[in-house]
């Protein structure tokens, strides 16, 4: 596969004024898109695959459930921090070198986690695993932003969301099948093996999309031209980032509260809960696939507006059902619609946010990802703050996040119009 040529851009007073009309020379090939999607899915796999083994790990390591939970917390912290590390590095040194280095370190950290003799070492290993695993997520988004803009970028990000949406569904299921035969250490060795396969795929498929001349140009200050990093403070980038992270917060609120809503309040058994969770995930995946096709026809901004509208209506419906004391089973439909609507939002919001800062796509991708997981960490405990027997905190959190996402999209639209008029 030949190295892609730098993306051509036309002089303009606004980074977005001609963005949808620009076509790249290289493009995102099917093979590259698959590899980048799998890289972005590796972290969710590493997060969820070992969850069914928590009771066994507590006994084997002679520790508490709280300490085992810290291994998951450490991984989340590592992912957020790692994106802030590898994003700027990829802007300065290119996409491939940080990605390869991150993949190698991920393999070592994954092996250390599988071999950890104590929970303390496991916590540290999981932190490093998250830190280095973030390279695939942040650099993958930056590569897509290098090679595609406008509708093609939105389509690529939405297709990546399809793979990323499947991963959290398959991972716990695969983990539950493996825990018995191979134990929790075997599950972590599977993650190590997947990391090795991903490194091989990177070496075989990924080529540099941010060449030296573009990096040098980004570092040269032209009189009267703003620094590329200054674009990160633009209202267009910030507003689309706000839309992205708060739409993601809607999904994280659902994921965090789902065991209590479905099992405690509705009364589902573990199997029925798993099926319901899978159906909701399929709704997300289906919406992401539909978003990829729709964005090509009407543009990412329009699909984003549709997604936020559906999200707002469904979360408002959930709130009304909760405050009016409706049976808990009635929550199933609005929750399904709200989760599915996330598939119409994330890919398009990513494309619009990164499209606003093409010269600092790596750093912008890092900000996007770090803010995403930082907000997720804050949202997760909020949905059960009133206990296991009420869905009111969940309804309030989802509706509030949807409203803030709407504010973000309105601000982005107004800012883009102002930039075009100038």
PATI-755765 format. One record per residue: x, y negated, z of N, C-alpha, C in turn; residue in one letter. Coordinates in steps of 0.05 Angstrom, whole numbers, plus 5000, padded with zeros to 4 digits. Example, Ala and Ser with C-alpha at 12.3 -4.5 7.8 and 13.67 -1.06 7.14 Angstrom:
<sites>
526451145156524650905156526450665156A 525750455142527350215143525849995157S 
</sites>
This chain:
<sites>
501750245000500050005000501849755000X 501549584981503249344979502449135000X 504448975007503948765027502048565015X 500048475031498148285021499448015018X 498547854999499647584995498247395014X 499547175021498246985039495646885027X 493746835044491046735036491346455025X 490046405003490046144991488045965004X 488745725010486845535022486945275007X 484645145005484444894991484544665012X 485844445005485844225024483044135030X 482544075054479943985063480043845089X 478243675095478243535120477243695143X 476043925137475044105158475844385152X 476744535173477444815168475144995160X 472744895163470445065156469044975131X 469744745120468144635099468144805074X 470244945068470345115045470945405052X 470645465078471445735087469945955074X 467345925070465846145058466446185029X 467845995016468346014987471146114982X 472846145003475546224999475646524997X 477046634977477446924976480446984979X 481047194993483747264997484847434974X 487547444973488747594951488947894957X 489347954983489748234990487148384996X 485548275013483048405021483548615042X 481348705054481448905075480649175062X 482549355058481949605045480449785064X 479149985053477550175070479350315090X 481750405082483650535100484450355122X 485150105116486049915136483749865156X 481349825145479049765163478549995182X 478750245173478450475190480450485212X 483050435205485150435225484750215246X 484049975237483649755255481249805273X 479149925262476749985278477450195299X 479050395292479850605311481650485333X 483350305325485050165345483350015365X 481249885355479549735374477849915391X 477450165381475850365396477450515416X 480150505414481850665432481550585461X 481350325466481050225493478450315505X 476150285491473650395503473850695509X 475250845491475551135496477151175522X 479351015525481051045549479550965574X 477650775571476050685594474050905602X 472551015583470151175589470651475590X 472751575577473151855575473651995602X 474951855620475651985645473551925667X 471451785661469451715682468151965694X 467552175678466352415690468252565710X 470752495709472752635726473252495753X 471852275758472352125782472152295808X 470052455812469952625836472252815839X 473052935816475353115817477952975823X 478352735812480752575817480952495847X 478652425858478652355887479652575904X 478852815898479653055914482653125908X 483353125882486053215875488253025885X 487652765885489552565894489252495923X 487352635937486952595965486552295972X 484752175959484251885962481251825963X 480551575963477751495966476651425938X 473951425937472651345912473251055904X 473650885925474350605919477050585905X 478950745915481650735902481450835873X 479951045868479651135841478250925823X 476350785835475050565820477050345813X 479050305829481150105824482650175798X 482850435791484250505766482750385742X 480150365744478550255723478749945723X 478649835747479049545750481749455739X 483849605745486549535736486649545706X 485249735693485249755664483949505652X 481649415663480249175653482048925656X 483448895678485248675682487448685662X 488448925657490648955637489748875609X 487248955602486248885575486048585572X 484948445592484748155590487448025588X 489348105605491947985605493448055579X 493248305570494648395546493948235521X 491448155519490648005495491947735495X 492347615519493647355520496647375515X 497747625518500547665512500947725482X 499547925472500048015445498847835423X 496847675429495747495409497747275401X 498847115420500846925412503347045400X 504147285410506547415399506047485370X 503647565363503047635335503047385317X 502347155328502546905312505446825307X 507246885326510046805325511747005309X 511347265314513047465303511747645282X 509247575274507847745255506147945269X 504348075253502448255265503548535271X 505348635253506148915255507948965279X 510048805283511948865304510548875332X 509048675340507648695366505748935368X 504449005345502649225345504149495349X 506349525335507949765338509149785367X 510249565377511349575404509149635424X 506849505421504649555440503749845439X 503749965414502850245412504850435425X 507450375422509450545435509250535465X 508950285475508650255504506050385515X 503950375498501450505506501850805509X 503350925491503851215493505351275519X 507351115526508851165551507151125575X 505450915575503650865598501651085601X 500551185578498551395579499751655590X 502251715582503651955593504151915623X 504851675632505351625660502751665676X 500451575665497951615678497251905681X 497752065660497152345661498852495681X 501352395686503152525704503152405732X 501552195737501652045762501252225786X 503152235805502852405829501152285851X 500852015850499251875871497351685857X 495351605872493451415861494651145857X 496651065873498050805869499450795842X 500851005836502251015810500251025787X 497951165791495951175771494750895766X 494350745787493250475784495150305767X 497750315774499750155758499750255729X 499750515725499850625698497450535682X 495150535695492650455681492750155674X 493949995692494149705685495949675660X 498149805660499949785636498649905612X 497050115615495550225593493650025581X 492149885598490349675588491949445576X 494149365588495749145578496749195550X 497749445545498849515519496749595499X 494549715510492349795492490949555480X 491249325493489949075483491248995456X 493649075451494949005426493349085401X 492249325402490649415379488149245375X 486949165397484449005395485048725384X 486948585396487348305390488748275362X 490748445357492148425331490248525308X 488648725314486748815293484948595284X 483748445303482048215295483648005280X 486147955288487747755274488347845245X 488848095241489448195214487048155196X 484648225206482248175190481947885183X 482447715203482247425198484247325178X 486647455177488647385157487747455129X 486347675126485747785100483047715089X 481247625106478447575096477247345112X 475547195098474246965111471246975102X 469646815116466846795108465347055109X 463847115088462147355087463847615089X 466047635074467647885076468647935104X 469547715118470447755146468247845164X 465847725161463547805178462848095173X 462948175148462348455141464448645154X 467048565152469148735164468848755194X 468348535207468048535237465648695245X 463448675230461048825236461449125233X 462949205212463549485208465349595230X 467249425239468949505262467249545287X 465049385290463249405312461849675312X 461349785288460050045286461750255301X 464350265295466150455307466450395337X 466750145344467050065372464550135388X 462150125374459650185388459350485393X 460450645375460250935378462051035401X 464350905404466351005423465351025451X 463950825462462950845490460851065494X 459551145471457551355473458951635473X 460851665455462251925453464151975476X 465451775485467651815505466751955530X 464651865544463852015568462952305562X 461552335539460652605531463052785527X 465052695511467452855506468952905533X 469052695550470452735575469052945592X 466352945593464953145609465453425599X 465853455573466453725562469253815568X 471153625571473953695575474753725604X 473253585622474053595650474253875661X 472254045655472254315665474654475655X 475054495629477254665618480054555623X 480454295621483254185622483654005646X 481653935661481953765684482353475677X 482453295697482653015691485352945679X 487453085686490053035674490053105644X 488653325638488353395610486853185594X 484853065606483352845593485252615587X 486952545606488752325601490952395581X 491552655579493452745558492152715530X 489552755529488052715504488352415496X 488052235515488351955509491251905499X 493152035511495952005502496252095473X 495052325467495152435439493852245419X 491552135427490251935410491951695405X 493451605425495351385423497551445403X 498551695403500551775384499451775356X 497051875352495751875326495351585316X 494651405334494251125325496850995317X 499051055331501650955323502351055295X 501951305290502551415264500851275242X 498351235248496551095229497450815224X 498350675245499350405241501750395223X 503650585228506050595211505450665183X 503450825178502750915151501150715135X 499350575149497250415135497650115138X 498250015161498249725167500749595155X 500349385141502549225130502348935140X 504448795139504448525150502548345135X 500748215150498848025138499347735146X 501347695162502147425171505047395166X 505847355140508747355132510247125144X 512947155142514746965155514346675145X 513746635119513346365110510946235122X 508846385127506546265140507046205169X 508546385183509346325211511046075212X 512946055193514645815194513145565188X 511145575170509545345164507845265188X 506945455203505245395227506945255248X 509645315249511345195269512244915261X 512144845235513044585226510844375230X 511544165243509643945248509743745225X 507643735210507543535188506343285199X 507743045194506642795204503742755196X 502142695217499242645212497542905212X 498943135214497443385215497343495243X 495043575252494843675280496143955282X 497044015306498244275312496044495308X 496844735297494844945294493645025321X 495145015343494145085369491944885379X 492144635369490244435377487444505368X 487344665346484644745335483144915355X 484545045374483245215394481445045411X 481844785412480144605428477844495412X 477644575387475444465371472744575381X 470744415377468044495386467044735370X 467844755345466944985328467945245340X 470545255345471745505356470545565384X 470545365402469545415429466645495429X 465045365413462145425413461645715403X 462945795381462646065372463746275391X 465846195406466946375426464946405449X 463646185457461646195478459346385469X 458446355444456346535434457246825436X 459646885427460747155427460847275455X 462047135474462447255501459847275517X 458047095513455547115528453647325515X 453847365489452347585477453447855487X 456147865489457348105500456548145530X 456147925544455347935572452548065575X 450848005555448148135555448448435554X 450248535537450648825536451948935561X 453948795572455248885596453348895620X 451548705621449548705643447848955641X 446949015617445349255613446949505621X 449449535611451049775617451449805647X 451949585661452549605690450049685705X 447749585697445249635712443749885702X 444449995679442950215667442550455685X 444650545700444150785717441950735738X 441850495749439850435769437150395757X 436950255735434350195723433150455713X 434650615698433550855686433151085706X 435151125724435051355741433551305767X 434151065780432951015806430050895802X 429750695785427150565782425250715764X 426150815741424350965723424251255731X 426351365743426251635752427351835732X 428951755713430051945694432152115707X 432452365697434552535705437152475689X 439352595697441952535683441852575653X 440552795645440452865616438752655601X 436352595612434652395599435952125598X 437352055620438751805620440851795599X 442352015596444452025575443251995547X 440952125543439652105516438751815511X 437551695532436551415529438951225524X 441051265539443451095535444551135506X 444451375497445351435470443651305448X 441051305453439151175434439650875433X 440050755456440650465456443250405441X 445250585446447750545432447450575401X 445750765393445250795365443850545353X 442150425369440850175361442949955356X 444949945374447149755370448749805345X 449350065341450950145318449350095292X 446850155292445150115268444949815262X 444649645282444449355278447149255267X 449349365277451949275267452349345238X 451449585230451649665202449849485184X 447449435194445549255179446648975177X 447948885199449148615199451248595177X 452848805173454948795153453748755125X 451548885119450148845094448748575091X 447448495113445948245113447748005111X 450048015125451947785124452947735096X 453247955080454147925053452047775036X 449447815043447347705027446647415035X 446547355061445647095070447746935086X 450047065092452146925106452146975136X 454446965149454647035177453146845195X 453046595189451746395206448746455208X 447546535186444646595186444046845201X 445747055198445347305212445747255242X 447647085249448147025277445646885290X 444446705275442046575285439746775289X 439446965271437347165273437847335298X 440347415302441047585324440547445351X 441247195353440847045378437847005383X 436346955362433346925365432147185376X 432947415365431847665374432747725403X 435247655409436247695436434747525456X 434147285449432747105467429947195472X 428547275451425747365454425647625471X 427447815466427348065480428148035510X 430147875516430847835544428747675559X 427347485545425147345557422847535563X 422347715545420247915549420848095573X 423348175576424248335599423748175625X 424547925625424247755648421247735657X 419447695637416647675643415547935654X 416448165643415548425653416448465682X 418848385688419948425715418448255735X 418147995729416947815749413947855753X 412647975733409848035735409248305748X 411448455754411048715768410148935749X 410748915724410049125705411449385712X 410349615704411749875709414549875697X 416449995711419249995703419550125675X 417850315668418150445642417750245619X 416350025624415949825603418449675596X 420549695613423049555608424549675585X 423949925578425550075559425649935532X 423349845522423249725495424749455493X 424249255511425749015508428749045513X 429549235530432449285534433649395508X 432249585495433249695470433649475449X 431649305446431749085426434048895433X 434348825459436448645467439248755461X 439549015467442149145462442649155431X 440649225416441049245387441748965375X 440548755386441048485376444048405378X 445348525398448248465401449748545376X 448848755362450148835338450048635315X 447948455317447748245297449448005304X 450447995328451847755338454847775338X 455947995350458747995356460547975331X 460048135311461748115287461647845274X 459247725271459047465258460147245275X 459747255301460947045318463947065317X 465047305316467947335314469047215288X 467647275266468547165240468446865240X 466346745251466146455251468146325270X 468646445293470546335312473446345301X 474246575291476946605281477346455254X 475146435239475246285214475845995218X 475245895242475745605248478645545253X 480245755259483145715266484845915251X 484945905224486446105209489446105214X 490545875223493445855227494245955255X 492346005272492946115299490946335306X 490546515286488546725289489246915312X 491846975316492647155337492047045364X 492746795369492246665395489246635399X 487846555378484946525380483546795386X 484547015374483447275380484047355409X 486347265419487047325447485147185466X 484646925460482746775477479946905477X 479146985453476547105450476347365466X 478347535464478247785478478547755508X 480347585517480847545546478347435559X 477047235546474647115557472347325558X 472347495538470247705536470347895560X 472747995566472948185588472948045616X 473847795617473747655642470847605650X 469147515631466347475637464947745643X 465747955629464548215635465048305663X 467548245673468248315701466548165721X 465747915714464047755732461147835731X 460247915707457447985703456748245716X 458448445715457848715723456748735752X 458048605772456948635799454348465804X 453848265786451548095791448848235787X 448848435770446248565763445148745785X 446748815804445848985826446048835853X 446148575852446648415876444248435896X 441848495886439548525903438848815910X 440548995903440049275909439249435884X 438749695888438249885866435249895858X 433549765873430649805869429349565854X 430849375844429649155830431349095805X 429949025784431248945759431348645755X 430548495776430548205773433248085767X 435448165782438048045775438848115747X 438248355737438848425710437348245690X 434748205695433148045676434147755676X 434747645699435747365701438447345687X 440247535692442947525680442747545649X 441147725639440947765610439747515597X 437647405609436247175597438146935598X 439446895621441246665623443546685603X 444646925599446846955580445846905552X 443346995545442246945519441846645514X 440946505534440446215532443146065526X 445246145541447846015537448946085510X 448546335501449346405473447946235453X 445346175458443846005440444945725439X 445645615463446945355464449445345448X 451045565450453545585435453045575405X 451045715395450645715366449545455357X 447945315372446945045365449244855364X 450944865384453344685384455144735360X 455544985354457345055331456144955305X 453544985302452244895277452344595274X 451844445296451944155295454844055290X 456744195302459544115299460544165270X 459644385259460344445231459144235212X 456644165217455443955199456843695202X 457643615226459143365230461843375215X 463243605217465843635204465543615173X 463443735162462943725133462343435124X 460743295140460143015133462542835133X 464442895151466942745151468742815128X 
</sites>
